[in-house]
Amino acid sequence: MNEPRSTDYRRILVLVTAIALLASYAVISWGIGASGSAEFAASATGRMGLMMMALWLAWPSLRRPASWLPPGFAVAGVVALAVLAARPRLIVVAVPAFGVLLALTTFIRAIRR
């Protein structure tokens, strides 16, 4: 028997949050004057609203992992970005290390199959 699909409440909350942030962006940017704190609040709520809307759109694909992505790829990517954010000169070391780690995880994964 086919079970009815239940709606994920978290996706609905993300949508409501995105709409609220974008509505507050519109109110702040068009309603209040051009003070520095109003511009800061408008840009922050606008960016977060767009990010939440993108998260809402991507939600179904986030529920299942990418089968082609090696397990260490995401972790290595985050570590490489953190290193580059802290020390941009280390790009010479971080990018090749990231490539070697990606190749190693792909190789190990191919051997296990």
Buried (B, 14 or more C-beta within 10 A) or exposed (E): EEEEEEEEEEBEEBBEBBBEBBEBBBEBBEEEEEEEEBBEBBEBBBEBBBEBBEBBEEBEEEEEEEEEEBEBBEEBBEBBEEBBEEEEEEEEEBEEBBEEBBEEBBEEEEEEE
